[in-house]
Structures are given as structure tokens and as C-alpha cells.
Amino acid sequence: MNDDRLLELNNLGLIPGPSEAKEEFLLRVEYCLNLHSNWPDLIPSDDQIITIGEFSSHCLKKTKELFDISPKWIPLFFSNYQLMAWHGGAAWIFQKDEESPTSAFFQLRRVFQKNQKYLRIYDRSELIAHEVSHVGRMMFEEPKFEELIAYRTSNSIFRRFFGSIVQSSKESMIFVSLLFMTLSLDFYFISFRYEEAFQSALMLKLIPVGLFLYGCIRLWNRQRTFSKALDNLKAICRFKEHAEAVIYRLTDQEIGLFSKLSKKQIAAYIHENKSKSLRMHLIALAYFEIK
């Protein structure tokens, strides 16, 4: 695999993971690019399987502009199977078995086959761009900035900032469960006129409120760290527009580190690691003039 081929794969959203060896990367590339044609043997589905490129390459415009990825190869089918009413779709990152490489496919709600909107909330292009952001980082187990990066594809300023307040589905379930519990207790005490119990239970409301405030403070700190790292990268990338693509290819630790280092120190870090890491070699090759 020469540098030209590495750049082609980079454009397709096939990015080496932080600890992924060259041989492992090439196996994953072959597996992903052939997933569509091998689909019947992998995941049973009665729905027509197409690729994002076949469906609408326009949906990838945002990820190409921001992160320099256009993974037209990702298989896509339209089905409501196992989607909650408030889910517009999902990107499924999977391994067939322990020996198989990691890959991904998309499931979108049937309404998106012909319509651009769902529930007046979800926009098809924005939803695809968000999920594509996760697929490009399929080998990155970096939860701290994962959702923050994905929400940068949103057309809404509010969602771009606050969309990543919840880091995982587990956190979301905990918050919703606590909120439901406190509201249920309130309804029970009011219905049966347990006024003393109602007054005593008021303190329970501080738990979801406290969790929300914690989430806001955590999000503020992460947005600040991310912005500092991004500003530093804009000053040393070949073109400042490349900074988004570079930060997309960094680990949580590196984003935190780059927010504190000087521009010369960041360049030195990339130079020192490009011979040790295929991912860092790609970053230096595509976005920096580092010899």
C-alpha cells in the first residue's frame, strides 16, 4: 500500500485506528469495501441493500467538507425494525465474529426512503452525516469527544453545542429513569394526598437537576478544550480548513494534549510519531507539510 492508496482510503472514511497495525487495516479495508456484495452471507435481511453512494452522494457533502471523508461504500437499507418511535435510524458498527474485521452498515427508517424529514425534527442528510461521523471513527474507542465531533455536522448551532451533553446511551437511560421516578412519586403522593411524603420527596428532584448541571459543566470544559486544540491546529495545518479533518483523526488524549501544547510542540509530536503509527503517518501526509 503506497501513500496514494492510503489517501484514497482516507477519502473513503477508512482511517487507521490508534492501535491498528498496517496488516489489520488492510484486512478491514478489504472487508468493508466488499461488505455490500457479501451482504446476504453476513446479515439476513429481506430489504433491498444499496450503498450510500447509490442512494445519495449529496448526503455526504457535510462530512467531506468537515472531516474529509466520503464513505460511499457503506451499505444502507430502510427498515423500522427495532427502531424506537423517536429513532430516525442508526449506524451499526459490528464484527461478524472475533476473527472478522470491524465494519458498519446503516439502517434508516422507511419514511426516509422518499421523505427528507421525520417528526419535523430529523433531517435525512443531517442524520446520515451524523452517523457517518461515527463510522469513520469505527476503530476509535474514544468516548470523551465522540459525540461532540459527530454533532459538528448539525445545521443547528444549539445542537452543535448541546447535542453531546450526554456521552452515552447508558447516561441517557439513567437520567430519564431518575426523572420518571421522581415524577411518578409526585403523581402518586398528590393523587393520594400524602402531603408530608410529597414535601419529603422534593429533595429527590435535586438528583436529576444535579446530573444536568454536571453534564453542562462537563460539556463546557470539553467544548473549551476542543476549541483550543482546533485553534492550534488551524495555525499549523497546510490549510486551516484541514484542522477539522485532523482533530477528527485524533484520540481523546491527543485532543487534550494539543489544546495545551504550542504549535511547534504539536508539529514535533506528529513528526516523532508518523513513523510509529499508520494513522499519524496519514495525518502528516494529508494535512501537514512535515518532512
N, C-alpha and C positions, 0 to 999 in steps of 0.2 A: 504494500500500500504506500504510494508516494504522496507527497503533500497535496497535489492537485486532487487526488481522490479523497483525501481527508477533508478538504474544503467542500467538495461536492456533498459528502455525507453530512457535514456540518450544516449545510443549507437545507438538507432534508430532516433536520432535527435529530440526527443520530450523533449524539455527543458523548464522548468517553466519560465514564463516571469517575469520581475522585480516586477510587482504588481499582479501577478496571484495567487489566493488562491488555496489550495490543491484541493478543490471540483471542481473548474473551470478547473484546469489542468487535472483531471481525466476524465471529460466530453470531453475535447478536445482530449485526448488520444484515447478514445473510438471512437470518431467521425472520427479521422484521420485514425486509423487502419482499419476502416470499410468503408472508402471512396471508395475504389476500387470496392467492391461488391455492394455498393449502388449507384454507378455512374449513371446509367440510370435515377434515380429519382432526380438527383441533377443538372446535366448539360447536356443538349441534345447534342449528338454527333454521327455522323454516322461512325466515325473512330473507329478502334479497340482500346480498352483501355487495357493497360498492366501496369505493375509496373516497376520501375527502376531495381529492383532486377531480374525480369524476363527478362528484356532486356539485361542488362549487369552490373553485380555487380562490374566489373573491373572499371567502371566509377566512383565508389565511393571510390576508393583506396586513392586518394589525400585528400578527406575530412576526411577519417578515420585517416590518418597519421597526418594531421594538427590539426583538430578540434575534433577528437574522435567521429565522427558521421557517421553513415552508414544507412541513411533512405531509406531502400529498399521498403518501403510501398508506396512511392509517386506514384500516378497514372500518366501515361505517354501516350500521343498519338501524332501521326505525322500528322501535317496539316500546310498548308501555310496560313490558314485563318487569315486575319487581321495582318499578319506579313509584315513589310516593307521589301524591297529588301535586306537591309543591316542587317536585324534581322535574327539570326540563330535560335532563339527560346526564350521562356520566362517561368518563374515560376510565376504562378498566385496565389496570396495569397488572399483568399476571405472568405466571410461569406454568406451563403445562405439567411439568414435574420438576423434581430437584435438579435434573440433568439438563433441562431445557433453558435456553436463554430467556431473559425478560423481554416482554413485548407489550403491546397495547392495542386496544380497539375502542371504538366509540359506539355508544348506544344513545340515540336521540328519540324523544317522544314522537309518536306518529304525526302529531299536528305539525311538526317542523318539516315534514316532507313537502308540504305545499305552502305553509304559512311562515312568516318571518317572526311573529310574536306568539307568546303563550302567557295567559293570565295578565296580559298588559305589563308584565314585569320582565320576562325573559325575552331577549333578542337572540335570534338564532346565530348570527355572526359573532356576537359578543360571547355567547355561551361556548361556541366552538373554540374561539380564541383563548378563552379561559382554560378550557380542558386541554387544548394543545400545549399550553404552557407547562402543564404537569407532565405530559408525555415526553416532551423534550428533555425533562429532568428525571426521567424514569429511574436512572441509576443513582440519583441523589437522595439519600435519606437524611434530609436537612430540613426539619420541621419549622425552624425558627422564622425563616423568611420565605418559605414555600408559598403560602397563600398571599403574602404581601406582593410577591413577584407576579403571581397569576392575576391578581386584581388590578395590576397596572394596565391590563388590556381593556378595562372597563371604560365606557364612554362617560360615566358619571364621576365627577370629582369626589362626591360623597363616598361612593363605593370604592374608589381607588384608595381613599384614606382609611375608611372604617370597615371595609369589607373583610379585612383579615383580623378583626378583633378576636375572633375565635380561631384557635390554632388547629383544632381537630374536631372530628365529629363526636368524639368522646366528651370534650369540653362542652360542646353544644347540648348534648343529651343531659349532662349533669345540671347545666343552668336551667334548661327547660323543665326538668324533673323537679328541681327545687322551687321554681316559680309556680308550677302546677300544684305542688304540695301545699305551699303557703296559701294560694288562692282557694284550694279545696277546703282547707281548715277554716278559713274566713267564712266561706259559704256555709259550712256545717255549723259553726258557732252562732252565726247570725240567724240561721234558719231555726235553731232550737233555743235561741235567746240565752246562750251561755256567755253573758257579758264579761264575767271575770276571766273566763278562759280566752275570750277574744282579746281582751286587754293584755293578758299574759303572752299571747301568741304574736303580738305586734313586734316583739324583738326578733322573731324569726325572719321578718322581712329584711332585716339588715344583712342576712346571708347572701341572697341574690344581689342586693344593692352593692354589697362589698365586693362580690365577684365581678360585677360590672365595672366598678371603679378600678379594680385591679387590672382588668382587661384593658381599660382605657389608658392607664399609666404605662402598662407593658407595651401597648401599641405605639404610644407616643415615643417611648425610648427607642423602639425598633425602627420607626419611621425616621427618627433623627439620625440613628446610626447608618441606616441605609442611604439617606440623603448625603451624609458626609462622605461615605465611600464612593457614591456615584459622582459627586463633585470632584473628588480627587482623580477618579478615572477619566473624567472628561478632559482634564488638563494634560493627560499623558497619552491618551489613545491616538491612533493615527488620525482619526476624525472623531470629534466629540460625540457624534451620533452613535459611535461604537460602544460607548460606555454602558448602555443598557444591555447590549449583547454580551459584554464581558461580565457584568455583575450577575447576569443570568446563569453564567457558567461557573460561578464561584460557590464554595461551601459557606455555611453559616459562619464558621470560624474565620474564613478569609474575608468575608464582608465586614465583620467586626474589626479585623486586623487592618484592612485597607482604610477604614474610617479614621484610624489613628496614625498610620504611617505617613511619612512625607512622600511626595511624588517620586523622588529618587529611590527611596526605600521600596516602594511598590514595584518600580521598574527592576530593581535588583532582585526582589523576591521572584518575579516572573522569570527573569534571566537564569537564576540559580535552579529553578525547578523545571524548566522546559525540557531539560534532558532526562529528567527523572519521571515525568508524568506526561502521558499522551495528551491528556486534557490541557495541561499547561502549554505544551508544545503547540496545540491547536490555537489556543488563545493568543500566544505570541505571534504565530504565523498569520492569523486572520486579522488581528486588530491592533498590533503594535509594530513598531519599527525597531525591534530589539534583536540585535545581532548576537 
